[in-house]
Amino acid sequence: MALSFDLILEKFKWFNDKNIFVVGFVWVNNKYVSQQNFVDLVLIQSDFNEFKRFAAALNGQFSIVVQRENEVWLACSHTWTNPVFYKKGTTKYRISDEPENLVNTDSDKEPDPFSALYFLNFGVTPKETTLSYSISQVRPGEVVCLSGSKRLASQVAGFSDLAYDNSSEELTGSELQNHLIESFGKYYEQLKGKQVLLPLTKGYDSRLLACLLAEYGHKDVVCATWGRKDNLEKQTAQKVAAKLGYKYFAVDYTKTMIRNFTKTENFENYVKFVGHWSSMPFFYEYFGLTQLLKNNVINQETVALPGHPGDFLKGSHLNNSMLNFSSNDFCAHVISRFGTFAPIQKSGKNELHNYLAKNYFPRQAESLWQNYEQWDLEERQCKFIGNSSMIFSFLGMRYFMPLFDRATLKLFHSLPFEKRVGEVFYNKTLETNFFKKYHVDFDLKSLPRSSTSSSNLKEAIIGLVPHFLKIHYYPVYDSVFYREITRELRNANKNFEFKHPSRPHYYNSYIVQWYLQYIAQKSNWSSK
């Protein structure tokens, strides 16, 4: 018996015509295409193979759902700005932009133990899984065909560009400067006449975006910093904004501001919107942005420019030792470097290690560091860090991620390893070709230090000492105010149980523990 299809697309602002649903935008010859014009492009794809090739060539922030007589096609951009979920039942497929809409049997309430373990360590669920056994998600850059008992999937859009081809081996700083300016131009066409919100820190990525706005002469810019009153980002951010003639606002977090925040309806809606059973909700931006809106500093017509994934582009995740890393080395590095340091038993760590080795770091792979890039881009940059920008959609605002542009991703991935490791090429180009030009070349970064065997030994020793002693070594008063925010989370429900992370300042550990218990209670999941 042929399967039928139910589409429940209510979370995002979908445009539909002729059973084609699109959200977001794509660039076609550097022109912004959305809504009906976007649908018209999809409409001419006669079969799934054509649609797959079409989706593979797209650049933008989008998702597509196409309903045919006997199948449904799904596509999600490499930026993963509009996640889509699906479930196969006995008689039909159900597709939605909210996993909660797909729950209609008790089996949908059974948690996936391994996905929960992975989430506990990384803050996301792996690949196409969610925290529910029976509900799947379209991966970043994935194209899926649901037809009968078959699920055909190809990860193409954006990720196919991560094939190192040496094309940028001789790239100079001036050429990178020209690329960034030219690439930003098409985004600027969408910013003309609009107020721009730039979350500004002392880092280089947001400062680059500030310079690019100045390059195109944009004046209506609100720079904002939020977090602890004495956080280290404010002084530099304020100086950058002043040099460029932009407005600057600081939102200082206080205990009064966050008191009982978990008991508000807005909070419940936010967690549902950005968590979607697969990604850790971030709370860093939550209070700052809601305060700026409340005080009419920004409004829903303001367009935000987050700086993701600048850290990935410049190579902050790379070090020289990786050229000699084995599969086991990469697995151990990923679990340690990008984990939440939640308390996971050795058997759980082994399970994570084996999964990574099988799915990302097979021993026969020629360039394991490129596999590492694949993991970082999908699991961390898209589903974890980039997902934090969904707060803008939640607040009814538009946002662009110019540094996530597909052409820019390809350019940086085509650089030789030596040009990306240590962030040297990226940082020097920005300092010389942008920051100096606009007189914001202050508070610059020193070269990153490689970890030494002695520091690794020190960390290993500290990992063995009791929690009450660790807090004397680690900085618990973080600039984000996460110490107080996570304390509110931990006290919100007396039935929730928490274990301390092995490093006290890894507050994400408390958030992932809270979220797993929160959705289990909220969705009435089984305790299996």
N, C-alpha and C positions, 0 to 999 in steps of 0.2 A: 504494500500500500504506500502510495506517495505521501511524503510529508508535506504539511502546510507550514506557513510561516506567520508568526505574530511579531509586529514591530511596535515597540513602545519607546518612542524617542521624545522625551519631555524635558530633559535636563538642560540641554543646550538649545540655541536658537537655530534650529534646522530650517532649511529651505527645501521644499519638495515640489516636484512636478514629474508626472508620468512615472511614478513609482521609483523615482531617484531622489535620494535625500542627501544633502550636502550641508556641512557646517564649516565655517572658517573660510580660508582663501588660498589661492595658488598664484604663483607668478608665471605668466606666459609672455615671453619676450620682454621681461622686466615690467610688465603691466599687471596691475592688481585685478584678479578675476574672482568673483564670488557670486552667490545666489544663482539667478537664472543663467547667466553666462557660464558659470561653473557647471550647472546641470547640462547645458547644451554640449559641453565638451565630453561629458560622460555619456550622453545619449548616443553618440555615434560609435561607441564601442560595441561591436556586434556579438562578441562572445567573451568568455572569461579570459582566454589567452590574450586577446586584444586589450581587455581591461587591465590585466596584470602588467602588460608592457606600458600602457598609458600611465598607470599609477607609479611605475618604476621611474618615470621621467619627471614626476611632479616635484616641485619645490614650493613649500609653504607650510601653513599651520592649518590642518584640515582633517576631516573624516568623511567617508563616503559609505552610504548603504544603498545598494541597488537590488530591488526585488524583481525577479523574473518569474516566469510561470512555475518552473520546477527547481529554482535555486535562488540563493541570495549571495551577492558579492559584498564584501566588507573591505575597507581600506582605511588605514590610519597613518597619518604623516609621521616622519621620523621624530618630530617634536612631541608627539603624543599629547597634544593639547586638548583633545576631545576623545577620551577613551570610550570604546564600545565593547559590550559584553554579549555573550550568547550562551544558549543552553539547548542541548538536544533532548527532547522528550520522546515518548513512545510514538506519538503521532504528529509532532510538529517541532520545529525550531522556534525558539523565542529569542529576539534580539532587542537590546535596550542600551541606553547610555547610563543606566543605573542598575547595578546587580540586584538590588532589593526587589526590583520589578519582576525578576525572573523566578522568584521563590514561589512555588505553588505545591510542593510536595515535601514530606519530611526529609527525604534524602538531600534536598537542597540546603537543609540546615545542618548537615553533617560536615564538620570542619575537616580540611585536608591536613593531617598532622605534619607532613613534610613542608608544605607551603607555610604553615604556621611557624615551624622551626626556622625556615629560611627568612621569614618575615622578622622573627625575633632577632636574628643576627644582622640582617641588611636593611630592614625597614620597608621591604617590598616582597611581593611573591614572585617566584621565578617564571620566566618565559610567559606562556599563555595561561598560567594557572591563576586562580584567586584563592581566597581562604575557604571557599566552598568547593567540595568535591566535584559538584556537577556543573559549575558555572565557569566559563572560560572568558578570557579577554583577548582582544586583538592586540598583538604586540606592537611596539613602536616600529614603524616602517613595514608593517606586515600587510599582505593582501590575502584574503581568505575567501574561499568558495564553499558554501554550505549547500550540499545537494544530496538528497536521499540519506543514505547511511555514510556518505563520504564527507570528509573535511579536507579540502585541498588548501594548503597554505604555502606562501612564498614570502620570505623576508627580503624585500627588494628595495623599496623606496628609501633612498638615503644611505642605507647600510651597504648597498652594492658598491658605493663609492669608496668604501674602506678597503680597497684593494691597492696596496702600495705599488706605485708605478714609476717612481723617481721623477715624475714630471716637474716637481717643484724643487729639485735638488739644488739648483743654482739660484733660487729665489733670493732677491736682495731686500733690504729693509724698505727701500723706496718703492719697490714693486709691491710689497705687502701693503704699504701705506696706500698706494693707488687702488689696490683691490678693495681694501676696507672702505675707502671713501666712495668708490663707485658702487659697491654692493649696498652701502647705506642709502644711496641716492633713491632707490626705488621705495624704501621704507619712508624716507622723508616726504615723498609725494603724498603719503597717507597722513602725515603729521602736520602739513601746512594748515595754518589757521586754527590749530588745536592746542590746548594746554597739554604739556608733556610732564608726566611724573617720572623722575629719575631717582630710584633708590640708590643713594650715593654713600660710598664707604671710603676708607683709605686705600682700598684695593685698586688694581689697574683696570679691570674690566668696565666698571661703572665710570671711571675717569675717562676711558677711551670713548664711551658713548657720549659723555659730556663734551668732549672735544669734537666729535663728529657732528653733534648738534650745532656747535659753534661754527664748524666748517661750512654748514649750510645756512648759517645766519639765523637760526631759530632763537627767538627771544623769550617766548612764553614757556619757561621751564621752571618747574618746582622740584628742587632737590630736597630730599628728606632722609633723615637718619633716625632710627628708633632703637630702643634698648635701655640699658642701665644708664643712669644720669652721667656717670663718669666714664662711659665706654670709650675705647681708644679710637673709634672711627670718627667721632664728631669733629674733632679739631681740624683734621685734614679735610674732611668733606666740606666743612664750612669755608675753609680757605679756598678750595677749588671753586665752589659756587660763587664766592665773592670775586675771584679773578675773572670768571667768565660772565659776570653780571647776572647770575641767576638767583632767584629767590631760594632761601634755605630755611627749612623748618626741622627742628629736633623734637621728637616725642620721647620724653623721659618716662620710662616705665616705673610705676610705684606699686606698692602692695595694695593700696586702695584701688588702683585701676584694675587689677586682676582679681580682686576679692570676689569669690563666688561666681567667677565667669563660666564655670561649667554648668551652672543652673539656668542659664538663659536659653531661650528658644533659638536665638541667632547662632549660638555655639553648636547646638544640636544639628542645625541645618548645615553649618559650615563643615563639621566633621563628616557628615554624610556626603557632602558635595566633593570634598577633596580626598577622602579616604577610600571610597569605592572598593572596599574589601581587598585592596591590593597594594596600597601605598600609605606610608605613615603620614598623618596630618602634621603640618608644621604650624607652630604657634608664634613664631618670631614676628612675622609681618602682621598677624591678625590684629593686635592691639594698636599698632602704629597706623595702619591704614584706616581702621574704623574710626580712630580719633581724628585723622585728617579729614575724613568725610564729615564727621560730626561737626567739626569746626569750620566747614565750608572752605577749607584750603584747596581741596580738589572736589570734583564731582564725577558723576557717571559718564560725562563727556570727555573727561581727562583720559589720555592714552598713556599707559605705563610702558617703560622700557627696562625690563630686568636684564642683567648682564650674563645670563646663562648661555652657553656653557664655557665661559672664558677660561676657567681653570683647566678644563679638558683640552682646549685648543693649545694653550701654552705649554702643556706637558707637565703639570704639577704632579701628576700621578706616576711619572716615569723616573727611573734612576738608572745609572750606568750598569749596575749589576744585572739588570733584567736581560741583557743580551746573552747572559750565560745561565739564566734561570731554567730549571727543569720544570716539568709539569707540576711536580709536587711543590716546588718553590712558589710557583704562581698561585696555586690553590691556597697555600698557607698564607701568602702575602695578602690575597684578597680577603680572606676570612679575618685576618688580624687588622689590616689597614682600614678596611671599610666596614668593619663590624660595629655594632652598638656596644659591645662589651657587656651584653646581657649575660647572666650566668647560664651557660649551656654546658651540659655534661660532656665528657670526652667522647662518648658514643655519638652524641649529636654533632660534635665537631667533625668526627670521622665521616658521618653521613653527608655533611655539607661538602667535605673534602672530596669524597667519591663522586658526588653529583657534579661538582665543578670540573673534575678531571674528565669525566665522561662527556659532558656537554660543551665545555669550553676549552679545555686544555688536554686534548688527546696526545699521548706520547709521540705519535707519528707526525704531529703538526710541524711544519717547517719554520714558521715564524710565530712563536708563542706570544711574543709581545703584541702582535697584531690581534691575536685572539683576546688578549687582555684588554685591548682597546675596544673590541666588540662588546665584551662584558661591561666595561665601564660605561660606554655610551648608552647601551640599552637599559641595563639594570640600575645604573646610578644616575647618569645625567638626565635621562628621559623620565624614568618612573619614580625617581626619588627627588633629586634636586630640582629638575625642571617642573615636576609636579607641584612644587610649592607655589609656582606662578598662577595656579588655578584659582588662587584667592581673588585675583582680579576679575575673573569671570564670575565668581560667586558674588562679588560686589557690583556686578553689572557694568564693569569697565572693559574696554578693549586693551589688549597688550600685544606688543611685537617683541620678538627675540632676534634682533639683527645678527647677533653672533652665532645663532643656531642656523643661519642660512646654509642651505645644502652646499652651495658652491664654496663657502668659507670652510665648512667641514672637510670637503674634498681637498681643498688647497692645503690645509694644515696636515691632513693625514698623508699627503703626498710628500711632505718634507721628510728628509732622512732623519733617522732616530737622533743623530747627533745634534740636529738643529732644534729639537724639541726638548730634549732632556735638560733638566735644570732651569727651564723657563728662559734661558738666556736670550735667544733670538727674539721671542715675543716681547719680553720686557725691554730689551734694548731698542727695538723698533718703536715701541710706544713712547719710551722716554725721549728718544732723539727726534722722531718724526711727528709726534703729536704733542706731548707734554711740554717740550721746550718751545715749540711754536706758539702755544697758548699760555705760556708762563705758569704752568702748573707742575713744573718739574721739581717738586719738593717732596719731602717725606718719601723718598724712593726706597726700593727694596734692596737689601744686600743679597749677594748670591746665596742660594739655599745650601745648607750644609748637609752632606751625606750622613746618614746614620752610621754610627760606629759600633763595633762589637761591644765596647764598654757600655755605651748607652743602651744597647739591646739587653745586656746582662743586667743593668740597673733596673730596666723595666720588668724583666723577668722576676727579679727579687721582690720588687714592690708588689707584683701581682700575687705574691704569696702571703703578704701581711694582712692583718685584719682591717676591716673598713674604717674603724675609728682612727687608725694610724694613717691610713692613706690620705684622709682629708687634710692632713698636715703637710702633705707633699704636693697634692694637686690643687690648682686654682679653682676653688668652688664658687667664687663670686665672678661668674662669667659676664661678659659684656652684653649678652643676649637677654639676661634676666631669667634664664631657664631654670635656675635653682628654685626661685620662688614659683614660677609657673608650674613646674612639675610637682612641687609640693602641693599646690592646689589640686592637681590631678589626683595625686595619691590620697588626698584627704576627702575627695569628692564622694567616694563610695566606700563605706566601711567594710563591705564584703569583698572588695578587691584586694588581692595579695600581691606584694612586690618584693623582689630581691634586688639587693644593691648591685650595680655593675662593678666589674673588677677594677674600673677606674672611675672614681666618684664624679668626675666632671663630664662624663659621657651621659648627659641627661636624656638623650634619645632612647636610652635603654628603658627609662621609666615610661616614655611615651608609647613605645611599641608594646610593652607589657600592659599598659592601660588600654590601648586600642584593642588588643586581642580579647581582653575581658569585656570591654565595652560593647563590641559588636556581638559577642556571644550572648550577652544579657539582652541587648536591644533587639536582636533578631530571634531570640528564644532558641538558640542553637542547642543541639544535643551536646552532652558532656563526653561524647565518644572520643 
